[in-house]
């Protein structure tokens, strides 16, 4: 599932993705939480099917599809900038985001 589709579906459940890290925010109470673990190996947490539920239970009556419930991001680092992508289609968009932060030198034309 790509990030745009996930964002649209989460919005229906009153949840917003917050940046490129897997931080979710409840649109009702503005609570933020990190439902995905970045740990790997045997100690990695298993994703829950209700990761999108606000910890304050504001959106407990919202329903999302199975594709949203089973979305698990992949952790990537480009130029020392970490991010989470939800599908291969997102990688190009994340790369563009990282490139937009590259410092560019502009010559001083007044001299």
N, C-alpha and C positions, 0 to 999 in steps of 0.2 A: 504494500500500500504506500503510495507516495504521500509526502507531507501535506500537499494541498488538499487531497481528498480526506486525509485524517483530520486536518484543521476544520474542514466543513462539517464533518460528522461530529467532532467534539463540540463545535459551536452549538449544534442542536441540543447537546446535553449541558449547555451553559458552561463550557470549559474552553479555555484558550491555551495554546502553546505559547510559551514565553521564551523567545529567542531560539537559538540553535541547540541549547542544552535541553534535556527532557524535563523542564520545569513546567508544570501545569498551573493554571490559575482559574479559580472559580469566578465566573462572571457575576455571580450573585453576591457573595460575601468578600471577594477579592483575596481569599486565602490562597497561598502558593504552596505547592508540594512537589517532591521529586519521587515519582513512583517507580523509576527504573534504576537498578543498581548498575554501577560501572565495574563491579567486581567480575572476575573471570575465574574459570576453573571450578573445582568442587565447592568453593565457598560462595559462588555466585547465587544470588537470590533468584527464585523462580518468579516470573511475572505473574501477576494476578489478573483474572478476567475483569476485575472491578477497579483497576488502576485509575480509571477516569472519574471515579466517584470522589467528590469533595470530602476531605476529612471531617468537615462539619455536617456532612450529609445533606447539604442544600439541594443537590440535584438527584436525590435518591429515587425519584419517580421517573427520571429520564431513561430512555431506552436507546441503546446503540446496537449496531449490527455486529455479527461475529467477527468480521474483518477488523473492526476497531478494537474489539475486546482482545484479539490475539496479536495486535500490532506490537512488535518488539523492535526497538531502535538498534542501530549499529553505531558504536562509538568510533569516530574518526578524528585524526589530528592532522591538520595541514598548516605548515609554517608555524608550528607551536600553538595553533588555535584549535581547541577541542570543539567538537560538535556531535550531534546525534542525527543520523539520517534514518528514515523509515523505509527507504527503497533506493535502488540504484539510480532512479531518475533524480533523486534529491542530491546526489553527489555533485553534479555539475552546478546546481544552484548554490550549494555550500562553497564550492571552489570559487564561484563568482563573488560570493559574499566575502570570502577571505581576501581575494585579490583587491576588492574595493577598499580594504584597509591598508594596502601597501602604501608606504610613504613615497611620495614622488617629489623629486627635487625640482623646484621652479627657479630658473635663473632670475637674478635681479636685473631688470632691464633699465633701471634708472641710472646705472653707472656708466 
